[in-house]
Amino acid sequence: MKLVKRFRAVAKKMVPFSLRESLRYRKGARQFRRIAATRRPVADLPWGVNVYGNVGGAFGLSESCRGVAAGLQAAGIPVAVHDSSLPTEGEAASPYRVNLIHANPNHLPALRKNIAEPLWKRRYNIGYWMWEQERLPKQWLRFLPLFDELWTMSEFVADAIRKDCDLPVTVIPHAVDPKLDPSCGRAFFGLPEGLFLVLIAFDYFSAIERKNPEGAIDAFCRAFPPEERGVGLVIKARNLPLREQARLRALLGGRKNVFFLTEDYEKTAVNSLLRAVDVYVSLHRAEGFGLILAEAMKLGTPVVATDWSANTEFMDDSSACMVPARLVTLQKNYYPFLKGSRWAEPDTAAAAGFLRRLKDDAAYRGAIAAGGAEHIGRILNREAVCAALTRRMEQIASLSDERKNG
């Protein structure tokens, strides 16, 4: 057994990650093809939704899964929630007619081990997918026969899905209502009072090239010369290797008042950090939604963000600082984002101009803060999400009744 483990470890290092992923996709697709071929959704099961997803995670899809489950419950729809990292306890634990499988296709092969085969076959299956570019990865298309329809969080992602998919696609946005922890002020994070603080936040595992903290650092350095006192940069980074932290520090050239926060915090603490700083900046190259941007806006923290991809659906020039960008074609792979696809390259000089103005012009800063809070509260509230869920679930119920009567 030890020899087998050692061989696997050596093989893992020798075989490129992209090839390992491709082989895993193919194996998973073969297994699901057999399930899809024998699917027979049962219309006389109780009405409701079995929700599967990584409900305990601290990343975007987990946040979204919890949010959709809460929205269904608030809409009065019966829900059974399952952590997809754990085995389900048979069909009795998933009694409802509809499955909502809140996982991207690259996670489906692992999910199959924890969801019994009859649960895939006998339900109306909805996949909830997220992506950050204009077209879906081709490998994902192999899993489409498993689903009756797809949901996603933004029109940007919905458009990407519709280009290669003839299933119904519905946008169910995220309800944004961030909760705070009163004990988590600046002192909790070791941040000084009296500084104008700019925050960058990202997860290294969410593709650091996509999140582009280098662009935000460049904008900060352009906006504020090293000798300027009264400003500071906060870099909150999850799963950041020490070598990457050293690389980002080198870009800052030994500046003072730079604060790295690499601990994992409770969600309410992260929200409180957003509220405690003066500006949140995201010069991302692509976003499938941009939840943390919406949360910062709702909390009244001015946001400087790339004017491209899904975040443009909930922000404009009156509610955020929209940084112009040009679309570029990737010249190499940044897995899972592949050579030949496109994303945005934001203008760091323009971003620097916004940062400078936000610091110097209190009236402008206040207007952006108030505009962001009002805008998010109006378009991404719980009632709007519940209405969208209710509307689509009523349509699914009608389809299900037609199948039953037919």
N, C-alpha and C positions, 0 to 999 in steps of 0.2 A: 504493500500500500504506500509506504514512504517513497519507494522507487517511482511509482506511478505519479504521485504528487510532484516529485522532483522533475519528472519528464514533462508534465503539464506546465510547470513553471518555466522551464527552459523553452518549450515550444511557444509559450505565450510571448516571450521576449523576442523570439525569432520571427514570428508571423506578424506582419503589420496589423495595427488595430482595425484599419478600414477593411482588410481582408477577413479578419475574424468576424467583424460585424456582418459582412456580406454573407458569409457562410451561415451565420446564426439566423439571418433573415430567411435564407433559402430553406433551412431546416424547419423553422417555425412556419413558413408559408405552406410547406408541404403538409405539415400536421394539420393546419387549419383548413386547407383545401378539402380534406376528407370530411371534416366537421361541417363545413359550409355546404357540401354536396348533399348532406342528409338532414339539413335544418328544416324543421317543421314547426314554426311558432304556433303555440296553443292559445286560442282566443278565449277559452273558458276559465283561465286562471284568474285569481282575484286581481282587481285593478290596483295598480301601484307600480313603484319603481324599485328595483334592486340596484343600488349604487355600489360600484366597485372602483376603488382607487387607493392610492397611497395617502390615506386620510391623515396619517400622523406626521407626514414630512414637513420640512420647512422651506420648500421651494414652490415655484409658481403653480405647477399643476396640482399640488396638494392643497394650496390655498383655494384654487378654483374648485376642486372637488368638494371641499368642505362648504364652500359658498353655494354651489349648485344644490347640494343635499339640503342645506338650510333653506334655500329658496323654495324647493319642492315642498318641504314641510310647512313653510309659511303659506304656501298656496293651497294647503289642505290636501295634498296628495300623499297617500301612504308611502312610506319609504323604509327600506331595510338597507342599512349602510354596512359595507364590508371593507375591511382593510385588505387590499389585494396582496399584501405581502404575507398574509396568513391563509391557510387552507379554509375553504368554506365548509360548513357543517351540513352538507347535503341540501337537497331541494327544499326541505322544510324551512331552512333558514333563509331561503330566497324565494318567498312564495308568490311574488308578483309577476304580472304579465310582461313587464318591460324591464330590460337590463340597460343600465347606463354604465358603460365601461369607460371610465375616465383615465385613459392611458394612451399614449402615442404608440404606433405600431412597433417601435423598437423595444417596447416593454411587454408586448403581448406574448411572446414565447415564454417568458418567465411567469406571466399571469396564468397561462394555461395550466401550469402545474397546481395552482391553488383554486381554480374554478372547475368544478366537476363538469365533464363533457355534456351531460344532459342539460345543464344550465345554459350552455352556449346554444344548444339545438332547439330548445323548446320555448324560447322567449323572443320577443321583438327586441332586437339588439340595436342600441344607439351607441356609437363611438363618439367620444369627446376628444378631439385632436387639437393640438396647438403647433404652430410652425411660425417661422420668422422671415421667410422669403416668398418670392412671387410664384414659385412652383413647388409642389410637394416632391420629396425624394422618390425616385422611381420605385425603390424597394417597398415603400409604403403601399403602393397600389395593389400589391399581391394580397393584401389583407382585406380589401374592400368587400369580397363576397361574404365575409362573415357578418356584415352589418346590413341593417335595413335603412338606416340614415345616419348622418353625422351632425354633431353640434360643434360649435367652436365659439370663441369669445369675441371675435371682431370680424368686420366685413373684409378687412385685409386678408385674414386667413381664409375666410369663406370663399373669397375670389380665387385664392390659390388652389383650394380643394376643387372648386367647380371646373377648373380648367382640365382636370383629368378624371372627373368623377361624375356620373349621372345620378347618383343617389340624392335624395333631398338633403339640403344643408341649411341648418338653422343657426342664427347667431343668438346666443344667450350670454349677454355681457356679465361682468362681475359687479355685484353690488358693493359699493365702496363706503365703508363706515368704520374707519380705524379706531380701535379702543386704545386708551392711554393708561399708563401706569404713573400715578402722581409722584411716586418715589424715584422715577428715572429722569431726573433733570441732567444738566450738564455735569454736575459733580459725580453722578453715578458712573458716567463714562470716562471720568478723568479729564474732562474738557473745561477750559477756563472760561469764566465770565468775562465780558468786556471785549471779546474778539468777534469780528465778523466772520462767521464760520461757513465754509462751503463744504457740502457733503457729496461724496461719490460712494456708491454702494454696488456691489456685484458679487456673484458667486463664480469662483474660478471654473467650476464644472459646467457652467452655462455658456461656455466658450468665451474666453477672455477676449478673443479677437472681435467677437460680435459686441460685447459690452464696451470695449474700447476705453478703458480707464486712461490709457496714454493720451487720448484726445482731450479728455477732461483735465488731466494734469497740464497739458500744453496750454489749454485755454486759461487755466488758473495762473500759470507762470507768465503768460502774456499780459493778463489783466493787472497783476500785482507784482511790482519789482521786488527783488529779494530784500531790499532795505526798508520796504514799507511795513510799518508796524500796524497792529490792530486788525490783521487778517490771519486766518488759519484755514488749513485744509484737513478735513476728516475723511479718511479712506476706510470704509467698512467693507471687509472682504471675507467671505466664507471660503474655506477649503483652499486658502492661498499658500502654496509652497514657499518656503523661506527664500529660495532662489528668485522667485517672482517678486516677493516683497523687496528684496535687495535691488532688483532691476527697476522697480517703480521708484524706490528711494533715490536711485542714481539719476533718474529723470528730473528729480526735484533739486538736484545740485546742492544738497546740504542746507536747504532752507529750514528756518526755524518754524515752530508752530505747525508742524505736520503730525497728525495723530492717526496711527493705524489701529483699528479695532478689528481683531480677528477672532474674538470669542463668538460662540453661538448664544444668541439672546432669545428670550421669549418674545413672541410677536408683539405684545404690548410694549415691551422695552424698545423694540425697533421702531415702532410707531412714535414713541416718545422721543427717540433720537431725531426722527424726521421733524418733529415739532420744535426741538431744542436748537436746531441750526438755523441759519439765516437764508440759505439757498440750497436747493438740491439740483445737481447737474448730472445729466445723462447724455453723453454724446455717442449713444449706441449707433451701431450700423444697421440694426434691424430689431424690431420688437413685434411679437405676436399679440401683445396687449400693452404691457407696461404698467403693471399693477402698482408698483411702488411710486411711479410718477403720479398716478391718480390719487394715491393715498396722501402723498405730500401736498398736492393741490387742495384736497379736502381739508387738510389740517392747517391750511393757511400759510404754507411755506412756498415761496416763489420757486418755480421750476424752470430750468434752462434745458431744452431738449431738442434733439435732432428732428427736423421737420420732414420726417418720412416714416412710413409703415404705420402700424396700428394705433400708436399713441396720438396720431393726428385726428383720430375720430372723437377724442374727448378733450382736445385742447385747440386753442386758436390764439391769435395775437393779443386778445384782450384778457386771456386767462393764463398764459404762459409765455416764455421767451422762446420763440420758434427759430431754431438755428438752421439756416439754409444748408443744403447738402447736394452733392452731385452723385448720381448713380455710377458705380464702377463694377466692372466684371472681375470676378476673382481669378487670379492667375495661378492659384494653386489651391489645394484642399485645406480647409480648416474644419476638419470633421466635426459635425456632420454636414457642414456647408462646403459644397464641392466646386471645384474649378469649373468656370464657365457660367456659374450662377451670378446673381447681382445682389449688391446691397449698397448702402449709402456711405459716403465719405463726408462727414460734417465739416463745416468751415470753422476751424478753431479760432480764427481771428474774430469772426462774428460773435462766437460764443464769449470770447474775452470781452468784447464790447458790452454784451449784456451783463456780465459779471461786474464790470466796472460801473455801469449805470445803476445796477441794483444796490451797490454799496454807497454810491455818491448821492443818489436821488431817492430820498425817503418817500416822496409822494408816489413816484413810479413803483417803487417796491411795494408800497401799500396797495396800490391799484391792482397789481398783478396778483398779490396774495388774496385780496378780496374777490377778484374775478375768478380765480381758480377754485376757491372754496364754493362760491355760488354755482359755478358751472357744473362741477362734479356732483354737488348736492342735487342739482336739477335733473341731470341725465343718467346718473349711475346710482340711483337710490334703490332701496329694497322693493318699493312698490313697482317700479318700472320692470325690474327683473322678474318679480312674481307674475306680472301681467304677461310678459313674454313666455314664461314657463307654462302658465295656465293656457294661453292661446295655443301653443304647440301641442301640449298634452291632450287638449280637447280634440285637436285634429287627429292625433294618433288614436285616440279612443274611437273616433268615428271610423277610421280605417279598419281598426280591429273588429268593430261590430259588423262592418260590411263583410269581412272575411268570414266571421262566424255565421252570419245569415246566408252567405253565399255558398 
